Protein backbone atom coordinates (compact mmCIF):
# COMPACT_ATOMS: atom_id res chain seq x y z
CA UNK A 1 0.00 0.00 0.00
CA UNK A 2 1.38 3.39 -0.98
CA UNK A 3 2.00 5.92 1.76
CA UNK A 4 -0.73 8.43 0.72
CA UNK A 5 -3.32 5.65 0.68
CA UNK A 6 -2.16 4.33 4.05
CA UNK A 7 -2.25 7.85 5.46
CA UNK A 8 -5.80 8.34 4.23
CA UNK A 9 -7.03 4.96 5.43
CA UNK A 10 -5.30 4.66 8.80
CA UNK A 11 -4.60 8.19 10.05
CA UNK A 12 -7.18 10.53 8.56
CA UNK A 13 -10.07 8.90 10.49
CA UNK A 14 -8.05 9.24 13.72
CA UNK A 15 -7.43 12.95 13.30
CA UNK A 16 -10.94 13.78 12.10
CA UNK A 17 -12.34 11.69 14.95
CA UNK A 18 -10.07 13.49 17.40
CA UNK A 19 -11.28 16.88 16.21
CA UNK A 20 -14.90 15.77 16.42
CA UNK A 21 -14.51 14.52 19.99
CA UNK A 22 -12.60 17.58 21.13
CA UNK A 23 -15.59 19.71 20.15
CA UNK A 24 -18.24 17.31 21.48
CA UNK A 25 -16.34 16.66 24.70
CA UNK A 26 -15.78 20.34 25.51
CA UNK A 27 -19.46 21.06 24.81
CA UNK A 28 -20.53 18.17 27.04
CA UNK A 29 -18.04 19.02 29.79
CA UNK A 30 -19.01 22.69 30.00
CA UNK A 31 -22.76 22.06 29.86
CA UNK A 32 -22.73 19.19 32.33
CA UNK A 33 -20.25 21.10 34.48
CA UNK A 34 -22.70 23.96 34.96
CA UNK A 35 -25.44 21.51 35.96
CA UNK A 36 -22.99 19.77 38.30
CA UNK A 37 -22.20 23.07 39.99
CA UNK A 38 -25.89 23.81 40.42
CA UNK A 39 -26.42 20.32 41.85
CA UNK A 40 -23.48 20.70 44.26
CA UNK A 41 -24.71 24.00 45.67
CA UNK A 42 -28.30 22.79 45.82
CA UNK A 43 -27.24 19.80 47.95
CA UNK A 44 -25.00 22.02 50.08
CA UNK A 45 -27.80 24.54 50.63
CA UNK A 46 -30.44 22.05 51.72
CA UNK A 47 -27.89 20.21 53.89
CA UNK A 48 -27.02 23.41 55.73
CA UNK A 49 -30.72 24.13 56.21
CA UNK A 50 -31.38 20.64 57.58
CA UNK A 51 -28.51 20.89 60.05
CA UNK A 52 -30.04 24.03 61.58
CA UNK A 53 -33.60 22.65 61.46
CA UNK A 54 -33.22 19.00 62.49
CA UNK A 55 -36.98 18.61 63.04
CA UNK A 56 -37.38 18.51 59.26
CA UNK A 57 -36.20 14.88 59.26
CA UNK A 58 -39.70 13.95 60.45
CA UNK A 59 -40.94 15.05 57.02
CA UNK A 60 -38.85 12.38 55.26
CA UNK A 61 -41.88 10.09 54.68
CA UNK A 62 -43.74 12.95 52.94
CA UNK A 63 -40.67 13.67 50.85
CA UNK A 64 -40.70 10.02 49.83
CA UNK A 65 -44.24 10.34 48.47
CA UNK A 66 -43.18 13.43 46.52
CA UNK A 67 -40.32 11.46 44.95
CA UNK A 68 -42.56 8.57 43.93
CA UNK A 69 -45.10 10.93 42.39
CA UNK A 70 -42.37 12.86 40.57
CA UNK A 71 -41.03 9.74 38.90
CA UNK A 72 -44.53 8.59 37.96
CA UNK A 73 -45.37 12.00 36.49
CA UNK A 74 -42.18 11.87 34.41
CA UNK A 75 -43.01 8.39 33.14
CA UNK A 76 -40.54 6.39 35.26
CA UNK A 77 -42.67 4.34 37.69
CA UNK A 78 -39.84 1.79 38.06
CA UNK A 79 -36.60 3.73 38.08
CA UNK A 80 -33.37 1.72 37.66
CA UNK A 81 -31.13 4.40 39.19
CA UNK A 82 -27.41 4.21 38.41
CA UNK A 83 -27.97 0.83 36.75
CA UNK A 84 -29.75 2.65 33.91
CA UNK A 85 -26.64 4.76 33.29
CA UNK A 86 -24.50 1.63 33.03
CA UNK A 87 -26.99 0.09 30.60
CA UNK A 88 -26.97 3.29 28.55
CA UNK A 89 -23.16 3.44 28.38
CA UNK A 90 -22.74 -0.27 27.67
CA UNK A 91 -25.86 -1.34 25.77
CA UNK A 92 -27.16 1.94 24.39
CA UNK A 93 -30.33 2.15 26.47
CA UNK A 94 -31.83 5.62 26.09
CA UNK A 95 -31.92 8.27 28.78
CA UNK A 96 -32.97 11.90 28.57
CA UNK A 97 -33.42 15.23 30.30
CA UNK A 98 -36.41 13.86 32.21
CA UNK A 99 -34.00 11.48 33.96
CA UNK A 100 -31.79 14.46 34.77
CA UNK A 101 -34.68 16.41 36.30
CA UNK A 102 -35.89 13.43 38.33
CA UNK A 103 -32.58 12.48 39.94
CA UNK A 104 -31.68 16.14 40.56
CA UNK A 105 -34.92 17.01 42.38
CA UNK A 106 -35.24 13.65 44.16
CA UNK A 107 -31.66 13.82 45.46
CA UNK A 108 -32.20 17.34 46.78
CA UNK A 109 -35.38 16.20 48.57
CA UNK A 110 -33.56 13.22 50.08
CA UNK A 111 -30.69 15.37 51.40
CA UNK A 112 -33.01 18.11 52.64
CA UNK A 113 -35.01 15.66 54.75
CA UNK A 114 -32.12 13.62 56.12
CA UNK A 115 -31.94 10.50 53.99
CA UNK A 116 -28.55 8.81 53.97
CA UNK A 117 -27.17 9.19 50.45
CA UNK A 118 -24.38 10.84 48.53
CA UNK A 119 -23.84 13.01 45.49
CA UNK A 120 -21.47 11.25 43.11
CA UNK A 121 -23.79 8.36 42.24
CA UNK A 122 -26.49 10.90 41.43
CA UNK A 123 -23.91 12.86 39.43
CA UNK A 124 -23.29 9.79 37.27
CA UNK A 125 -27.01 9.63 36.54
CA UNK A 126 -27.28 13.37 35.83
CA UNK A 127 -24.23 13.44 33.57
CA UNK A 128 -25.03 10.15 31.87
CA UNK A 129 -28.61 11.13 31.09
CA UNK A 130 -27.49 14.49 29.69
CA UNK A 131 -24.83 12.82 27.56
CA UNK A 132 -27.33 10.28 26.27
CA UNK A 133 -29.75 13.07 25.33
CA UNK A 134 -26.99 14.98 23.54
CA UNK A 135 -26.29 11.85 21.50
CA UNK A 136 -29.91 11.65 20.46
CA UNK A 137 -30.15 15.36 19.61
CA UNK A 138 -26.96 15.25 17.52
CA UNK A 139 -28.09 11.99 15.86
CA UNK A 140 -24.84 10.21 16.65
CA UNK A 141 -24.48 6.55 15.77
CA UNK A 142 -24.92 3.90 18.47
CA UNK A 143 -21.22 3.65 19.30
CA UNK A 144 -20.79 7.41 19.63
CA UNK A 145 -23.92 7.67 21.78
CA UNK A 146 -22.30 5.31 24.28
CA UNK A 147 -19.12 7.38 24.33
CA UNK A 148 -20.90 10.69 24.83
CA UNK A 149 -22.91 9.09 27.65
CA UNK A 150 -19.61 8.20 29.34
CA UNK A 151 -18.42 11.76 28.70
CA UNK A 152 -21.43 13.04 30.62
CA UNK A 153 -20.75 10.61 33.47
CA UNK A 154 -17.12 11.71 33.69
CA UNK A 155 -17.99 15.40 33.50
CA UNK A 156 -20.54 15.48 36.31
CA UNK A 157 -18.46 13.22 38.57
CA UNK A 158 -15.43 15.46 38.00
CA UNK A 159 -17.31 18.73 38.51
CA UNK A 160 -18.56 17.65 41.93
CA UNK A 161 -15.58 15.69 43.19
CA UNK A 162 -12.66 17.39 41.42
CA UNK A 163 -10.96 14.17 40.29
CA UNK A 164 -10.95 14.21 36.47
CA UNK A 165 -8.66 11.23 35.87
CA UNK A 166 -10.58 9.05 38.32
CA UNK A 167 -13.84 10.14 36.69
CA UNK A 168 -12.48 9.22 33.26
CA UNK A 169 -11.17 5.78 34.18
CA UNK A 170 -14.19 5.01 36.37
CA UNK A 171 -16.61 5.72 33.51
CA UNK A 172 -14.61 3.51 31.15
CA UNK A 173 -14.09 0.74 33.72
CA UNK A 174 -17.41 0.47 35.56
CA UNK A 175 -19.74 -1.07 32.97
CA UNK A 176 -17.90 -4.28 32.09
CA UNK A 177 -15.31 -5.47 34.60
CA UNK A 178 -12.27 -6.74 32.73
CA UNK A 179 -12.78 -4.60 29.63
CA UNK A 180 -11.63 -0.99 29.66
CA UNK A 181 -13.29 1.15 26.98
CA UNK A 182 -10.14 2.77 25.56
CA UNK A 183 -12.08 4.47 22.75
CA UNK A 184 -13.73 6.66 25.40
CA UNK A 185 -10.54 7.74 27.18
CA UNK A 186 -9.77 10.89 25.18
CA UNK A 187 -13.38 12.17 25.00
CA UNK A 188 -13.95 11.46 28.69
CA UNK A 189 -10.79 13.15 29.95
CA UNK A 190 -11.53 16.26 27.89
CA UNK A 191 -15.08 16.38 29.26
CA UNK A 192 -13.89 15.74 32.80
CA UNK A 193 -11.25 18.48 32.74
CA UNK A 194 -13.65 20.95 31.09
CA UNK A 195 -16.27 20.29 33.77
CA UNK A 196 -13.69 20.55 36.56
CA UNK A 197 -12.60 23.97 35.29
CA UNK A 198 -16.21 25.14 35.35
CA UNK A 199 -16.50 23.87 38.93
CA UNK A 200 -13.25 25.58 39.92
CA UNK A 201 -14.53 28.88 38.52
CA UNK A 202 -17.54 28.61 40.83
CA UNK A 203 -15.32 27.53 43.75
CA UNK A 204 -16.75 24.04 44.17
CA UNK A 205 -14.68 22.23 46.79
CA UNK A 206 -15.26 18.90 48.43
CA UNK A 207 -12.78 16.80 50.41
CA UNK A 208 -9.37 18.11 51.43
CA UNK A 209 -7.64 15.06 52.84
CA UNK A 210 -4.05 14.07 53.51
CA UNK A 211 -2.32 10.86 54.53
CA UNK A 212 0.66 10.80 56.90
CA UNK A 213 2.36 7.77 55.41
CA UNK A 214 5.00 5.80 57.36
CA UNK A 215 7.96 4.02 55.80
CA UNK A 216 7.28 1.19 53.38
CA UNK A 217 8.45 -1.57 55.71
CA UNK A 218 7.43 -5.24 55.65
CA UNK A 219 5.59 -4.79 58.92
CA UNK A 220 3.54 -1.88 57.61
CA UNK A 221 2.81 -3.72 54.37
CA UNK A 222 1.61 -6.66 56.44
CA UNK A 223 -0.77 -4.42 58.36
CA UNK A 224 -2.12 -2.90 55.15
CA UNK A 225 -2.59 -6.33 53.56
CA UNK A 226 -4.65 -7.37 56.57
CA UNK A 227 -6.64 -4.13 56.35
CA UNK A 228 -7.22 -4.74 52.63
CA UNK A 229 -8.67 -8.18 53.40
CA UNK A 230 -11.01 -6.68 55.99
CA UNK A 231 -12.06 -3.94 53.55
CA UNK A 232 -13.09 -6.63 51.06
CA UNK A 233 -15.33 -8.11 53.74
CA UNK A 234 -16.80 -4.69 54.56
CA UNK A 235 -17.45 -4.18 50.84
CA UNK A 236 -19.44 -7.41 50.73
CA UNK A 237 -21.39 -6.37 53.83
CA UNK A 238 -22.23 -2.99 52.23
CA UNK A 239 -23.45 -4.58 48.99
CA UNK A 240 -25.25 -7.36 50.83
CA UNK A 241 -27.03 -4.93 53.16
CA UNK A 242 -28.17 -2.83 50.19
CA UNK A 243 -29.47 -5.89 48.35
CA UNK A 244 -31.21 -7.26 51.45
CA UNK A 245 -32.89 -3.96 52.27
CA UNK A 246 -34.15 -3.60 48.71
CA UNK A 247 -35.48 -7.17 48.75
CA UNK A 248 -37.29 -6.70 52.06
CA UNK A 249 -38.80 -3.36 51.04
CA UNK A 250 -40.14 -4.89 47.83
CA UNK A 251 -42.38 -7.12 49.91
CA UNK A 252 -44.41 -3.93 50.32
CA UNK A 253 -46.02 -3.74 46.88
CA UNK A 254 -47.34 -0.20 47.12
CA UNK A 255 -44.51 2.24 46.27
CA UNK A 256 -45.93 5.05 48.38
CA UNK A 257 -46.30 2.82 51.42
CA UNK A 258 -42.83 1.37 50.84
CA UNK A 259 -41.03 4.71 50.78
CA UNK A 260 -43.12 6.11 53.66
CA UNK A 261 -42.14 3.06 55.72
CA UNK A 262 -38.48 3.67 54.93
CA UNK A 263 -38.78 7.35 55.79
CA UNK A 264 -40.39 6.59 59.14
CA UNK A 265 -37.73 4.00 60.00
CA UNK A 266 -34.86 6.39 59.18
CA UNK A 267 -36.43 9.30 61.07
CA UNK A 268 -37.22 7.23 64.18
CA UNK A 269 -33.78 5.61 64.16
CA UNK A 270 -32.10 9.01 63.84
CA UNK A 271 -33.72 10.45 66.94
CA UNK A 272 -33.49 7.15 68.82
CA UNK A 273 -29.68 7.03 68.59
CA UNK A 274 -29.39 10.76 69.30
CA UNK A 275 -27.00 11.79 66.52
CA UNK A 276 -27.33 13.19 62.99
CA UNK A 277 -23.97 11.78 61.87
CA UNK A 278 -25.59 9.31 59.49
CA UNK A 279 -28.04 11.62 57.73
CA UNK A 280 -27.07 13.07 54.36
CA UNK A 281 -23.65 12.41 52.86
CA UNK A 282 -21.56 12.80 56.02
CA UNK A 283 -18.50 14.54 54.57
CA UNK A 284 -17.59 16.07 57.93
CA UNK A 285 -17.44 12.60 59.52
CA UNK A 286 -15.06 11.45 56.78
CA UNK A 287 -12.76 14.33 57.74
CA UNK A 288 -12.99 13.30 61.40
CA UNK A 289 -12.01 9.73 60.51
CA UNK A 290 -8.64 11.02 59.28
CA UNK A 291 -7.89 12.39 62.73
CA UNK A 292 -9.28 9.40 64.65
CA UNK A 293 -12.32 11.32 65.94
CA UNK A 294 -15.09 9.23 64.37
CA UNK A 295 -17.23 6.84 66.39
CA UNK A 296 -16.17 3.13 66.43
CA UNK A 297 -19.61 2.02 65.24
CA UNK A 298 -19.86 4.70 62.55
CA UNK A 299 -19.09 2.43 59.59
CA UNK A 300 -21.78 -0.13 60.38
CA UNK A 301 -24.37 2.55 61.19
CA UNK A 302 -23.72 4.27 57.86
CA UNK A 303 -24.24 0.98 56.04
CA UNK A 304 -27.53 0.54 57.88
CA UNK A 305 -28.80 4.07 57.26
CA UNK A 306 -27.82 4.00 53.58
CA UNK A 307 -29.46 0.63 52.97
CA UNK A 308 -32.65 1.76 54.73
CA UNK A 309 -32.73 5.01 52.72
CA UNK A 310 -31.88 3.93 49.19
CA UNK A 311 -33.57 0.54 49.47
CA UNK A 312 -36.88 2.25 50.21
CA UNK A 313 -36.68 4.32 47.02
CA UNK A 314 -35.07 7.58 48.12
CA UNK A 315 -32.50 8.98 45.71
CA UNK A 316 -28.95 10.22 45.71
CA UNK A 317 -25.71 8.32 45.40
CA UNK A 318 -23.96 5.42 47.03
CA UNK A 319 -20.36 6.54 46.60
CA UNK A 320 -19.97 9.09 49.42
CA UNK A 321 -21.65 6.68 51.88
CA UNK A 322 -19.07 4.13 50.71
CA UNK A 323 -16.29 6.67 51.40
CA UNK A 324 -17.83 7.29 54.82
CA UNK A 325 -17.96 3.56 55.55
CA UNK A 326 -14.43 2.87 54.34
CA UNK A 327 -12.78 5.83 56.06
CA UNK A 328 -14.45 5.27 59.44
CA UNK A 329 -13.74 1.54 59.32
CA UNK A 330 -10.12 2.20 58.35
CA UNK A 331 -9.79 4.73 61.17
CA UNK A 332 -11.14 2.19 63.65
CA UNK A 333 -8.68 -0.45 62.45
CA UNK A 334 -5.81 2.05 62.50
CA UNK A 335 -6.17 2.33 66.26
CA UNK A 336 -6.11 -1.45 66.58
CA UNK A 337 -3.22 -2.04 64.16
CA UNK A 338 -1.12 0.81 65.49
CA UNK A 339 -0.88 2.86 62.30
CA UNK A 340 -1.63 6.53 61.69
CA UNK A 341 -5.35 7.29 61.62
CA UNK A 342 -5.04 9.14 58.34
CA UNK A 343 -3.37 6.14 56.71
CA UNK A 344 -6.05 3.75 57.95
CA UNK A 345 -8.86 6.08 56.92
CA UNK A 346 -7.36 6.77 53.48
CA UNK A 347 -6.65 3.13 52.71
CA UNK A 348 -10.07 2.08 53.98
CA UNK A 349 -11.77 4.78 51.92
CA UNK A 350 -10.33 3.74 48.56
CA UNK A 351 -10.22 -0.01 49.27
CA UNK A 352 -13.90 -0.27 50.20
CA UNK A 353 -14.75 1.90 47.19
CA UNK A 354 -12.80 -0.57 45.04
CA UNK A 355 -14.55 -3.55 46.60
CA UNK A 356 -18.08 -2.32 45.94
CA UNK A 357 -17.43 -0.91 42.43
CA UNK A 358 -14.90 -3.48 41.13
CA UNK A 359 -12.84 -0.66 39.60
CA UNK A 360 -9.22 -1.16 40.77
CA UNK A 361 -7.59 1.28 38.34
CA UNK A 362 -10.01 4.10 39.15
CA UNK A 363 -9.62 3.39 42.87
CA UNK A 364 -5.82 3.53 42.76
CA UNK A 365 -5.90 6.76 40.72
CA UNK A 366 -8.44 8.17 43.18
CA UNK A 367 -5.91 7.75 45.99
CA UNK A 368 -3.43 9.88 44.04
CA UNK A 369 -5.93 12.63 43.21
CA UNK A 370 -7.26 12.73 46.78
CA UNK A 371 -4.06 12.33 48.78
CA UNK A 372 -1.43 13.65 46.37
CA UNK A 373 0.34 10.33 46.11
CA UNK A 374 1.06 10.07 49.85
CA UNK A 375 0.75 6.44 50.87
CA UNK A 376 0.28 5.41 47.22
CA UNK A 377 1.89 1.99 47.62
CA UNK A 378 -0.29 1.13 50.61
CA UNK A 379 -3.46 2.30 48.90
CA UNK A 380 -2.65 0.40 45.71
CA UNK A 381 -2.05 -2.95 47.38
CA UNK A 382 -5.15 -2.62 49.56
CA UNK A 383 -7.29 -1.78 46.52
CA UNK A 384 -6.01 -4.80 44.59
CA UNK A 385 -6.66 -7.13 47.51
CA UNK A 386 -10.12 -5.70 48.10
CA UNK A 387 -10.95 -6.06 44.40
CA UNK A 388 -9.98 -9.72 44.34
CA UNK A 389 -11.49 -10.81 47.65
CA UNK A 390 -14.78 -8.93 47.34
CA UNK A 391 -15.73 -11.51 44.73
CA UNK A 392 -18.54 -10.68 42.35
CA UNK A 393 -20.57 -8.47 44.64
CA UNK A 394 -21.39 -5.01 43.28
CA UNK A 395 -23.32 -1.89 44.14
CA UNK A 396 -24.85 -2.10 40.68
CA UNK A 397 -26.79 -5.12 39.46
CA UNK A 398 -26.27 -4.00 35.85
CA UNK A 399 -22.50 -4.30 36.18
CA UNK A 400 -21.14 -7.32 34.32
CA UNK A 401 -17.97 -9.34 34.86
CA UNK A 402 -16.15 -10.34 31.70
CA UNK A 403 -13.53 -12.57 33.30
CA UNK A 404 -12.94 -14.52 36.47
CA UNK A 405 -10.95 -12.65 39.11
CA UNK A 406 -8.48 -15.52 39.54
CA UNK A 407 -7.92 -16.86 35.99
CA UNK A 408 -7.16 -14.37 33.20
CA UNK A 409 -8.47 -16.56 30.36
CA UNK A 410 -11.55 -17.84 32.12
CA UNK A 411 -14.87 -16.21 31.33
CA UNK A 412 -17.08 -15.33 34.29
CA UNK A 413 -20.21 -17.49 34.43
CA UNK A 414 -23.55 -15.73 34.72
WOTANOR-V192851 format. One record per residue. N is the residue number from 0. RES is the residue in one small letter. SS is DSSP state (@ for helix, = for strand, . for the rest). Layout:
N&RES&SS + N&RES&SS
//
This chain:
0&x&. + 1&x&. + 2&x&@ + 3&x&@ + 4&x&@ + 5&x&@ + 6&x&@ + 7&x&@ + 8&x&@ + 9&x&@ + 10&x&@ + 11&x&@ + 12&x&@ + 13&x&@ + 14&x&@ + 15&x&@ + 16&x&@ + 17&x&@ + 18&x&@ + 19&x&@ + 20&x&@ + 21&x&@ + 22&x&@ + 23&x&@ + 24&x&@ + 25&x&@ + 26&x&@ + 27&x&@ + 28&x&@ + 29&x&@ + 30&x&@ + 31&x&@ + 32&x&@ + 33&x&@ + 34&x&@ + 35&x&@ + 36&x&@ + 37&x&@ + 38&x&@ + 39&x&@ + 40&x&@ + 41&x&@ + 42&x&@ + 43&x&@ + 44&x&@ + 45&x&@ + 46&x&@ + 47&x&@ + 48&x&@ + 49&x&@ + 50&x&@ + 51&x&@ + 52&x&. + 53&x&@ + 54&x&@ + 55&x&@ + 56&x&@ + 57&x&@ + 58&x&@ + 59&x&@ + 60&x&@ + 61&x&@ + 62&x&@ + 63&x&@ + 64&x&@ + 65&x&@ + 66&x&@ + 67&x&@ + 68&x&@ + 69&x&@ + 70&x&@ + 71&x&@ + 72&x&@ + 73&x&. + 74&x&. + 75&x&. + 76&x&. + 77&x&. + 78&x&. + 79&x&. + 80&x&. + 81&x&@ + 82&x&@ + 83&x&@ + 84&x&@ + 85&x&@ + 86&x&@ + 87&x&@ + 88&x&@ + 89&x&@ + 90&x&@ + 91&x&. + 92&x&. + 93&x&. + 94&x&. + 95&x&. + 96&x&@ + 97&x&@ + 98&x&@ + 99&x&@ + 100&x&@ + 101&x&@ + 102&x&@ + 103&x&@ + 104&x&@ + 105&x&@ + 106&x&@ + 107&x&@ + 108&x&@ + 109&x&@ + 110&x&@ + 111&x&@ + 112&x&. + 113&x&. + 114&x&. + 115&x&. + 116&x&. + 117&x&= + 118&x&. + 119&x&@ + 120&x&@ + 121&x&@ + 122&x&@ + 123&x&@ + 124&x&@ + 125&x&@ + 126&x&@ + 127&x&@ + 128&x&@ + 129&x&@ + 130&x&@ + 131&x&@ + 132&x&@ + 133&x&@ + 134&x&@ + 135&x&@ + 136&x&@ + 137&x&. + 138&x&. + 139&x&. + 140&x&. + 141&x&@ + 142&x&@ + 143&x&@ + 144&x&@ + 145&x&@ + 146&x&@ + 147&x&@ + 148&x&@ + 149&x&@ + 150&x&@ + 151&x&@ + 152&x&@ + 153&x&@ + 154&x&@ + 155&x&@ + 156&x&@ + 157&x&@ + 158&x&@ + 159&x&@ + 160&x&@ + 161&x&. + 162&x&. + 163&x&@ + 164&x&@ + 165&x&@ + 166&x&@ + 167&x&@ + 168&x&@ + 169&x&@ + 170&x&@ + 171&x&@ + 172&x&@ + 173&x&. + 174&x&. + 175&x&= + 176&x&= + 177&x&. + 178&x&. + 179&x&. + 180&x&. + 181&x&@ + 182&x&@ + 183&x&@ + 184&x&@ + 185&x&@ + 186&x&@ + 187&x&@ + 188&x&@ + 189&x&@ + 190&x&@ + 191&x&@ + 192&x&@ + 193&x&@ + 194&x&@ + 195&x&@ + 196&x&@ + 197&x&@ + 198&x&@ + 199&x&@ + 200&x&@ + 201&x&. + 202&x&. + 203&x&. + 204&x&. + 205&x&. + 206&x&. + 207&x&. + 208&x&. + 209&x&. + 210&x&. + 211&x&. + 212&x&. + 213&x&. + 214&x&. + 215&x&. + 216&x&. + 217&x&@ + 218&x&@ + 219&x&@ + 220&x&@ + 221&x&@ + 222&x&@ + 223&x&@ + 224&x&@ + 225&x&@ + 226&x&@ + 227&x&@ + 228&x&@ + 229&x&@ + 230&x&@ + 231&x&@ + 232&x&@ + 233&x&@ + 234&x&@ + 235&x&@ + 236&x&@ + 237&x&@ + 238&x&@ + 239&x&@ + 240&x&@ + 241&x&@ + 242&x&@ + 243&x&@ + 244&x&@ + 245&x&@ + 246&x&@ + 247&x&@ + 248&x&@ + 249&x&. + 250&x&. + 251&x&. + 252&x&. + 253&x&. + 254&x&@ + 255&x&@ + 256&x&@ + 257&x&@ + 258&x&@ + 259&x&@ + 260&x&@ + 261&x&@ + 262&x&@ + 263&x&@ + 264&x&@ + 265&x&@ + 266&x&@ + 267&x&@ + 268&x&@ + 269&x&@ + 270&x&@ + 271&x&@ + 272&x&@ + 273&x&. + 274&x&. + 275&x&. + 276&x&. + 277&x&. + 278&x&. + 279&x&. + 280&x&. + 281&x&. + 282&x&@ + 283&x&@ + 284&x&@ + 285&x&@ + 286&x&@ + 287&x&@ + 288&x&@ + 289&x&. + 290&x&. + 291&x&. + 292&x&. + 293&x&. + 294&x&. + 295&x&. + 296&x&. + 297&x&@ + 298&x&@ + 299&x&@ + 300&x&@ + 301&x&@ + 302&x&@ + 303&x&@ + 304&x&@ + 305&x&@ + 306&x&@ + 307&x&@ + 308&x&@ + 309&x&@ + 310&x&@ + 311&x&@ + 312&x&. + 313&x&. + 314&x&. + 315&x&. + 316&x&= + 317&x&. + 318&x&@ + 319&x&@ + 320&x&@ + 321&x&@ + 322&x&@ + 323&x&@ + 324&x&@ + 325&x&@ + 326&x&@ + 327&x&@ + 328&x&@ + 329&x&@ + 330&x&@ + 331&x&@ + 332&x&@ + 333&x&@ + 334&x&@ + 335&x&@ + 336&x&@ + 337&x&. + 338&x&. + 339&x&. + 340&x&@ + 341&x&@ + 342&x&@ + 343&x&@ + 344&x&@ + 345&x&@ + 346&x&@ + 347&x&@ + 348&x&@ + 349&x&@ + 350&x&@ + 351&x&@ + 352&x&@ + 353&x&@ + 354&x&@ + 355&x&@ + 356&x&@ + 357&x&. + 358&x&. + 359&x&@ + 360&x&@ + 361&x&@ + 362&x&@ + 363&x&@ + 364&x&@ + 365&x&@ + 366&x&@ + 367&x&@ + 368&x&@ + 369&x&@ + 370&x&@ + 371&x&. + 372&x&. + 373&x&. + 374&x&. + 375&x&@ + 376&x&@ + 377&x&@ + 378&x&@ + 379&x&@ + 380&x&@ + 381&x&@ + 382&x&@ + 383&x&@ + 384&x&@ + 385&x&@ + 386&x&@ + 387&x&@ + 388&x&@ + 389&x&. + 390&x&. + 391&x&. + 392&x&. + 393&x&. + 394&x&. + 395&x&. + 396&x&. + 397&x&. + 398&x&. + 399&x&= + 400&x&= + 401&x&. + 402&x&= + 403&x&. + 404&x&. + 405&x&. + 406&x&. + 407&x&. + 408&x&. + 409&x&. + 410&x&= + 411&x&. + 412&x&. + 413&x&.
//
